[in-house]
Amino acid sequence: MVTGVDTGGSFAALSRTDLAALVPELLLCGQLIDRSGMAHLISAFGREGMAEVAIEEWQASSPWYTRRMQRALKFEGDDVVTIFKGMQLDIGAPPQFMDFRYRVDDRDHGEFSLDHCGALMDVEPLGDAYVTAMCHDIEDPTFDATALATNPHARVRPIHRPPRAPADRHPHCAWTVTIDPSYEPPAVAPHTEALGRSAAVALELSPIDRDGEGRHDYSGPLLADLRFDEFSKSALVRIAEEVCLQHHLLALGFLMSVRKRTDEQSAIELTRKQLTGIAGITSERIRTALGLPRSFAGLSAVLDVHPMLAPDRYVDRVICFDDDAVGLRINRRGGAFDDGSWPTLIDPEHLGPLDALVRGVDPHFTTRLVSATEEALVVEVFRAESPANECDEVAITRFSTGSSFVFEDRGIPLPLTVV
């Protein structure tokens, strides 16, 4: 086993500049979890079954992680502005790729539109039936679930939405958000209630040190865009940890929903395929965003902040490297193992997700088992002579335009005031 440098530190080891580049990447990769998983669901359950799982996974997870981010960045409230701020920090609405534009009429009324919807760009080539499944069947209950996390009397309703007519219609869709005490709040879904008992929902993450330079919270006005480089380093660490936890909560919601529709072994295998696809694309994007080398040091840095293995307060692991290999020890304890999240899907017979992850940094990297006990799984990453072919799960996820999406600097964001 490698006996070199223990990387430690995780997000806190990064600079403020690197964290500001990393956070939108993590938000985008969280959205691509669906691109990774849905093709396999269609094969297993058909289009309607895929839509049902998508609804349930977002209903189960988004209310919990929405409230967590509100508390972390001190913008708790019950108005439309609070709902919109939450959307800006949600893996369901990564900046620019899902280009939400907001308007606030008063505390109880507002609108948003998507000037560009990357998810629509991915689904439109599949035809109107799939567009309708996403933009009608899935969006109606899941937009409401997100808004209800802020105010149980909130409703999100379409002004217009795809299938687009004409075919080049912009914005891609538009919606109203209304808070009205006369609206009867829906009952909390059983899957939402069940996920609320997870270790992830209750997890304490890094406190924000309010002495550093930059914005420590989002308690001020709603901004048209978030510039992550305006946040303090400590705030960015916490945001990155929260976004990684969003990944785990969405994956847990996915697994919970799939288990209702098939046997345990098949449910685990479908979730493992989801993990494999997103693991490879995410490591590739992280390496590029941070400008890391295709070396063991670069791989170690990617592993340290990859959502499969982060945040480290949820996933109990140790990463170390030297000139010849990277070592990874995943301890079989802590919140991720209590919940049955992504790290539990990796075992001596199923190192595929880890192989996809390391090959996203360099296709020559591959894993081998060192040991597996009740206490821990230990693997080593070495460099093979020949590059590996990209696995099917990563190739499927790469179908999404999000896999190659490039963020732009859009200048200083303006505060949004009441119209």
C-alpha positions in Angstrom: 0.0 0.0 0.0 1.1 3.6 -0.7 2.8 5.2 2.3 3.3 8.6 0.8 1.6 11.9 1.5 -1.9 11.9 3.2 -3.7 14.6 1.3 -6.2 15.5 4.0 -7.8 18.9 4.0 -10.3 18.3 1.3 -12.0 21.6 0.2 -10.2 23.7 2.8 -6.9 22.8 1.1 -8.0 24.7 -2.0 -7.5 28.4 -2.7 -10.5 30.7 -2.8 -9.9 31.1 -6.6 -10.0 27.3 -7.1 -13.1 26.9 -4.9 -14.9 29.6 -6.9 -14.2 27.6 -10.1 -15.1 24.3 -8.5 -18.5 25.2 -7.1 -20.3 25.7 -10.4 -18.7 22.5 -11.7 -20.1 20.6 -8.7 -23.6 22.1 -9.3 -23.4 21.1 -13.0 -22.2 17.6 -12.3 -25.1 17.1 -9.8 -27.5 17.9 -12.6 -25.8 15.3 -14.8 -26.5 12.6 -12.3 -29.9 12.3 -14.1 -28.2 12.1 -17.5 -26.1 9.2 -16.1 -29.0 7.3 -14.6 -32.1 7.9 -16.8 -30.9 5.9 -19.8 -30.6 2.8 -17.6 -34.0 3.4 -16.1 -35.6 3.6 -19.5 -34.1 0.3 -20.4 -35.4 -1.2 -17.1 -38.8 0.5 -16.7 -39.6 2.4 -19.9 -40.2 6.1 -20.3 -43.1 6.2 -17.7 -41.1 4.4 -15.1 -38.1 6.6 -15.7 -40.3 9.7 -15.1 -41.7 8.2 -11.9 -38.3 7.6 -10.5 -37.1 11.2 -11.5 -40.1 12.7 -9.7 -39.6 10.7 -6.5 -35.8 11.2 -6.3 -36.2 15.0 -6.5 -39.2 15.1 -4.3 -37.3 13.1 -1.7 -34.1 15.1 -1.7 -34.6 18.7 -2.8 -36.7 19.9 0.2 -34.0 18.7 2.6 -31.0 20.1 0.8 -32.8 23.3 0.0 -33.4 24.0 3.7 -29.8 23.0 4.5 -28.4 25.6 2.1 -30.8 28.3 3.4 -29.5 27.7 7.0 -25.9 27.6 5.9 -25.9 30.9 4.0 -28.4 32.6 6.3 -31.2 33.4 3.8 -34.0 31.5 5.5 -37.4 33.0 4.9 -40.8 32.2 3.4 -41.0 34.5 0.4 -40.4 34.3 -3.3 -36.9 35.8 -3.0 -35.9 32.9 -0.7 -37.2 30.4 -3.2 -35.2 31.9 -6.0 -32.0 32.1 -3.9 -32.3 28.4 -3.2 -32.7 27.6 -6.9 -29.4 29.4 -7.6 -27.6 27.0 -5.3 -29.4 23.8 -6.4 -27.9 21.0 -8.5 -31.3 20.9 -10.3 -30.5 24.4 -11.7 -26.7 24.8 -12.3 -25.8 28.3 -13.5 -25.7 29.0 -17.2 -26.3 25.4 -18.2 -29.8 25.9 -16.8 -30.0 29.6 -17.3 -32.7 30.7 -14.9 -33.8 34.4 -15.2 -35.8 35.8 -12.2 -38.4 38.5 -11.7 -39.8 39.5 -8.3 -43.2 41.3 -8.3 -43.6 41.3 -4.5 -42.9 39.0 -1.6 -45.5 36.5 -2.7 -45.3 36.7 -6.5 -42.6 36.3 -9.1 -41.6 34.7 -12.3 -38.7 32.8 -13.7 -37.8 31.7 -17.2 -35.0 29.6 -18.7 -33.1 31.5 -21.4 -31.2 28.3 -22.0 -32.1 24.8 -20.7 -29.3 22.3 -21.1 -31.6 19.5 -20.0 -34.0 20.4 -22.9 -31.1 20.4 -25.3 -30.3 16.9 -24.2 -33.9 15.6 -24.5 -35.3 17.4 -27.5 -33.5 15.0 -30.0 -35.4 12.1 -28.4 -38.8 13.6 -29.5 -41.8 15.3 -28.0 -42.9 12.4 -25.8 -39.6 12.6 -23.8 -39.8 16.4 -23.7 -43.3 16.2 -22.3 -42.2 13.6 -19.7 -39.5 16.0 -18.5 -41.1 19.4 -18.9 -44.6 18.4 -17.8 -44.7 15.1 -15.9 -41.5 15.6 -13.9 -41.3 19.4 -13.6 -44.8 20.0 -12.2 -44.3 18.0 -8.9 -40.6 18.7 -8.5 -40.7 22.5 -9.0 -43.5 22.5 -6.3 -41.4 20.3 -4.0 -38.6 22.7 -4.2 -40.8 25.7 -3.5 -42.7 24.0 -0.7 -39.4 23.6 1.2 -39.6 27.4 1.7 -43.3 27.9 2.0 -46.0 25.2 2.1 -48.4 27.6 0.4 -46.2 28.1 -2.7 -47.1 27.0 -6.2 -45.1 27.0 -9.4 -47.2 27.0 -12.6 -46.2 27.3 -16.3 -46.7 30.3 -18.5 -45.4 28.3 -21.4 -43.1 25.3 -21.7 -41.8 22.8 -24.3 -42.5 21.1 -26.6 -41.5 24.4 -28.2 -43.8 26.0 -30.7 -42.2 27.5 -32.8 -39.3 25.1 -32.6 -36.8 27.9 -31.7 -38.9 29.6 -29.1 -37.0 31.6 -26.4 -37.0 31.6 -23.5 -37.3 27.9 -23.5 -39.9 28.0 -20.7 -41.4 30.5 -18.2 -43.2 30.0 -14.9 -45.0 31.9 -12.2 -44.4 31.4 -8.5 -47.3 32.4 -6.2 -47.6 32.2 -2.4 -51.2 32.1 -1.3 -52.4 31.1 2.2 -55.5 29.7 0.7 -53.5 27.0 -1.1 -53.8 23.7 0.7 -50.3 22.3 1.3 -50.0 18.7 -0.1 -49.1 15.9 2.3 -45.4 15.1 2.6 -44.6 12.2 0.4 -43.5 9.0 2.2 -40.2 9.0 0.3 -39.5 12.6 1.3 -40.2 11.8 4.9 -38.0 8.6 4.8 -35.0 10.5 3.4 -35.4 13.1 6.1 -34.3 10.4 8.6 -30.9 10.0 6.8 -27.6 10.8 8.4 -27.0 13.2 5.4 -29.9 15.4 6.3 -28.7 15.8 9.9 -25.0 16.1 9.1 -23.0 19.1 10.5 -20.6 20.5 8.0 -17.8 23.1 8.2 -18.8 26.3 10.0 -18.3 29.5 8.1 -15.6 31.7 9.5 -17.0 35.2 9.2 -13.6 36.9 9.6 -12.3 36.1 6.1 -12.4 38.3 3.0 -15.6 38.2 0.9 -19.3 37.4 1.2 -20.0 35.1 4.1 -23.6 34.4 3.3 -26.5 35.3 0.9 -28.5 37.4 3.3 -28.6 40.5 1.1 -30.7 41.1 -2.0 -31.4 38.5 -4.7 -28.8 38.8 -7.4 -29.4 38.1 -11.1 -26.4 35.8 -11.1 -24.1 34.5 -8.4 -20.4 35.2 -8.8 -18.8 32.6 -6.6 -15.5 34.5 -6.4 -17.3 37.1 -4.3 -17.8 34.6 -1.5 -15.2 34.1 1.2 -13.1 31.0 1.2 -14.8 29.7 4.2 -18.3 30.2 2.7 -17.1 28.5 -0.5 -15.9 25.5 1.4 -19.3 25.1 3.0 -21.1 25.6 -0.3 -19.0 22.9 -1.9 -19.6 20.5 0.9 -23.4 21.2 0.8 -23.4 20.7 -3.0 -21.6 17.3 -2.7 -24.2 16.4 0.0 -26.9 17.3 -2.6 -25.4 14.7 -4.9 -25.6 12.0 -2.2 -29.2 12.9 -1.2 -30.3 12.8 -4.9 -28.6 9.4 -5.3 -30.2 8.1 -2.2 -33.6 9.3 -3.5 -32.9 7.5 -6.7 -32.0 4.2 -5.0 -35.0 4.5 -2.7 -37.3 4.9 -5.7 -35.7 2.1 -7.8 -36.0 -0.3 -4.9 -39.8 0.0 -5.1 -39.8 -1.2 -8.6 -37.3 -4.1 -8.7 -35.4 -6.5 -6.5 -32.5 -5.4 -4.3 -29.7 -6.7 -6.5 -31.1 -5.0 -9.6 -31.7 -1.7 -7.7 -28.0 -1.7 -6.5 -26.8 -2.5 -10.0 -28.8 0.4 -11.6 -27.5 2.8 -9.0 -24.0 1.6 -9.5 -24.3 2.3 -13.3 -25.5 5.7 -12.4 -22.5 6.3 -10.2 -20.1 4.9 -12.8 -21.3 7.3 -15.5 -21.3 10.4 -13.3 -18.0 9.5 -11.6 -16.0 9.6 -14.8 -17.5 12.8 -16.2 -17.1 14.6 -12.9 -13.5 13.8 -12.4 -12.7 14.9 -15.9 -14.4 18.2 -15.3 -12.8 18.8 -11.9 -9.3 18.1 -13.3 -9.9 20.6 -16.1 -11.5 23.3 -13.9 -8.6 23.2 -11.4 -5.9 22.8 -14.1 -4.5 19.7 -12.4 -1.8 17.5 -14.0 -2.5 14.0 -15.2 -0.3 12.7 -12.4 -0.8 10.9 -9.1 -0.7 14.2 -7.3 -3.4 15.5 -9.7 -5.5 12.4 -9.2 -5.1 12.6 -5.4 -6.4 16.2 -5.5 -9.4 15.1 -7.6 -10.3 12.3 -5.3 -10.2 14.6 -2.3 -13.0 16.8 -3.7 -15.0 14.3 -5.8 -18.6 14.0 -4.7 -18.3 10.2 -4.6 -15.9 10.7 -1.7 -16.9 14.1 -0.3 -17.6 15.8 1.9 -15.2 14.1 4.2 -17.4 14.6 7.2 -19.9 12.2 5.5 -17.5 9.8 3.7 -14.8 8.4 6.0 -11.8 7.9 3.7 -8.1 8.4 3.6 -6.2 9.3 0.3 -2.5 9.3 0.0 0.0 9.3 -2.9 3.7 9.0 -3.9 5.5 9.0 -7.2 4.3 5.5 -8.1 0.6 5.2 -7.0 -2.3 6.6 -5.2 -3.8 4.8 -2.2 -7.4 5.0 -1.1 -8.9 3.6 2.1 -12.7 3.8 2.4 -13.7 3.1 5.9 -17.0 1.2 6.4 -18.4 3.5 8.9 -19.9 7.0 9.2 -22.8 8.7 7.6 -22.4 7.5 4.0 -22.3 3.9 5.2 -25.2 4.4 7.6 -27.3 5.7 4.7 -26.0 3.2 2.1 -24.8 6.0 -0.2 -22.4 5.8 -3.1 -19.2 4.5 -1.4 -21.2 1.4 -0.3 -21.5 0.4 -3.9 -17.8 -0.1 -4.2 -16.5 -3.6 -3.2 -13.9 -6.1 -4.4 -16.1 -7.3 -7.2 -17.3 -3.8 -8.2 -14.4 -1.4 -8.7 -15.9 -0.1 -11.9 -17.0 3.3 -10.4 -13.5 3.9 -9.1 -12.0 2.9 -12.4 -14.3 5.4 -14.2 -13.3 8.1 -11.7 -9.5 7.7 -12.0 -9.7 7.3 -15.8 -11.5 10.7 -16.0 -8.1 12.1 -14.9 -6.0 9.9 -17.1 -7.2 6.8 -19.1 -3.9 5.0 -18.1 -5.0 4.9 -14.4 -6.5 1.7 -13.1 -7.3 0.3 -9.7 -6.4 -2.9 -7.9 -7.6 -4.3 -4.6 -5.3 -4.3 -1.7 -7.6 -5.6 1.0 -11.2 -5.8 2.0 -12.4 -6.3 5.6 -15.4 -5.4 7.7 -13.6 -2.2 8.7 -12.4 -0.9 5.3 -11.9 -1.3 1.6 -8.3 -0.5 0.5 -7.4 0.0 -3.1 -4.4 1.2 -5.0 -4.3 3.2 -8.3 -1.4 2.6 -10.7 -0.6 3.6 -14.2 -1.1 0.9 -16.9 1.0 0.8 -20.0 -2.0 1.2 -22.3 -5.0 3.5 -21.9 -8.3 1.9 -21.1 -11.3 2.3 -23.4 -14.1 4.6 -22.0 -16.7 2.5 -20.3 -20.3 2.4 -21.6 -21.7 4.2 -18.5 -19.5 7.2 -19.0 -20.1 7.2 -22.8 -23.9 7.4 -22.1 -23.4 10.3 -19.7 -21.3 12.1 -22.3 -24.3 12.2 -24.5 -25.4 15.3 -22.4 -24.2 18.6 -23.7 -23.3 19.3 -20.0 -20.3 17.0 -20.3 -18.5 19.6 -22.5 -20.3 22.8 -21.3 -18.0 25.8 -20.7 -18.9 28.4 -18.1 -18.4 32.1 -19.1 -17.6 35.2 -17.1 -20.8 37.2 -17.3 -19.7 40.3 -15.4 -21.0 41.9 -12.3 -24.5 40.7 -11.4 -27.2 43.2 -10.6 -29.5 43.0 -7.6 -33.1 42.2 -8.5 -35.6 44.6 -7.0 -39.4 44.4 -6.9 -40.8 45.3 -10.3 
